[in-house]
Amino acid sequence: MATKKASGNGKRQYANAEMDSALTDFFYESLKDIYWAEKHLVKALPKLAKAATNAELKDAFETHKGQTEEHVSRLENVFELLGKRAVAKKCEAMEGLIKEGQEAIEDTEKGTSTRDVALILAAQKAEHYEIATYGGLAQLAETLGYEDIKNELGKTLDEEKETDELLSKIAEQSINYEASHEMAEA
């Protein structure tokens, strides 16, 4: 198991000497990937909020931007606990999901519930990617003996699940119904 040592700031750091394996390398690379994803979501969420018509949806995107900034901070803490530098590695999956969000804006009419439906769908795709990633990373952290890191990743996982549920609730309460009654463009 990994040995733990106290750092100068009282936080536990993990000594990698005995944990240097292909799995720890994969874990670190995966952290860099989700770190890039979170940093880019911080930039994308205001665009979704601006494009949304429904006030509750706008608020959800704005609130999640703040949470996502916290996710970035937590990941920086995770890198610190590992004794590694916080480095982002381009996440191809999130880049594609962010592009889908932009296409949802471009392909739908401004001010419509149909656009809001498209924004929710695009956002939930990103949330599901994050849920899968954080769930897997938390399990790997546990396997590698990184209990503090597992807990940090678990906090983010819970928030991502809550956001996904909130988006579903917003869609179900009114947006989907309103969009179903909008007339298609001729």
N, C-alpha and C positions, 0 to 999 in steps of 0.2 A: 504494500500500500504506500501511498504517497506520504512523505514526511512533511510535517507542518512546522513552520518557524514563524516567530513573531517578527513583524517588520517594525520599523521605527515609529510608525503611526498607530501601533496597537492592532492592526489588522493581521490576519493570518495570511502567510504566503506559502505557496506549495513549492517545495524543492523538486525539480524535475529530474534530478540525476538518476533515480531509480525508476522513474516513470517514462523515460525516453523510449517511446515505442511508436510504431506506425499509428496506433490508435490515438495517442496524445498528439501526434502531428496532425492527424485528421481533425481532431477536436479543435486544435488551434486554428487550422485553416477554415473550419466551419464558423468559428467565432469571427474571424476576419470577414467572412462572407456576409453574415447577418449584421455585422457592424456597418458595412457599406450600405446594406439594405435600409437599416434604420436611419442612417444619416440622410439618405436620399428621400425617404418618406417624410422626414421633417420638412423638406423643400416641396414635396408634392401635395401634402395635405392642405396647405392654404389655397392651392389652386382648385382642389375639390370643393373646399368650403365656399370659395368665391363663385363657383359654377352652380352650386346647389340653390334650389328655389325654396325648399322647405326649411323653416327656421330651426326646427329640431335637428334636422340633418346637418345644417351649417354648424350648429353648436356642437354636435357630435364630432365633426371633423376638427373643429377648433380645439375641443377638449383632448381629442386623441393626439393632436400635434404636441400638446404639453406632455402627455404620457410618453410619446415617442422620444421626446427630448430626454425624459427620465430613463427610457430604455437605453439610449446612447450612453448616458452617464453610468448606468448599471454595467453595461458592457465594458466601459473603461475601467470600472472597479474590478470586473472579472479578469481583465488583462493584468491589472496590477496584482491581484491575488496570485496569478500564475507567474508573476515576475517577468512578464512579457510586455513589450511595447504595444500600445493600441494601434493597430494597422488595419486599414480597410482594404479588402480585395473585392474587385468588382463582382457583384452578384447578378449574373445573367438573368436569373429567374425574376428577381425584383425589378430589374430594368425593363423586362418585358411586361410585367404587371403594371408598372407605372405608365408605360407607353399605352397599355390598354385603357387606363384611366383617362389619359389625354385623348385617345380616340373616342371614348364615351362622350367627352365634352364636344369634340368636333363633329360627331355623327348624330347629335341630337339637338333639338331646337331649344334655345335659351328660354328659361322661364317655364319649362314644362315639367310635369311630374314624370314623364317618360325619361327625361334627362336624369332626374333624381334616382329613378329605378336603375338606370345604367351606372350611375355613380356608386350606388350601394353595391351593385353586383361586382363592379371593379374593385371596390374597397374590400368586400368580403373575400374575393380571391386572394388579395394581399394578406388579409388576416389569416386565412387558412394556411397560406404558405408559412407565415410566422408561427402559427400554432404548431404546425408540423415540425418546424425547425427548432423552436424552443422546447417542445416536448422531447425530441430526440436528443438535443444537447443536454437537457437536464438529466435524462437517463444516462447519457455517457459520463456526465460529471459524477453521478452516483457510482457508476461502475469504476471510474478512475479514483474514487475516494475523495473527491473534491466536494465535501458536504456544503461548505459555505457558498461555493459557486453554484451548486445545484439549487440552493435556496434562492439565490439572486435570480437565476434563470427561471425558477418556478414562479417568482413574483411577476415577472414579465409575461410568462405563459398565462397566468390567471387574468391579467389585464387584457391580453389579446383576446381571450375567450369572452370576457365581459363586453368588449367592443363589438365582437362579432354578434353576440346576442342582442346588444342594443341596436345595431343596424337592422337585424331581422325584425325586431319589435317596431322600429320606425317604419319599415317597409310594410309590415302587416297591418299596422294601425290605420294607415290612410294612403300612403303614396302609391302602393300597387293598385288599389281600387281607383284612385283618381286617374292614374295613367291608363287604366283599362277603358276609361270613358273619354279619353282625348281623341280627337279626330286625327287621322293620319294626314300628312301633307299630301297634296295632290301632285 
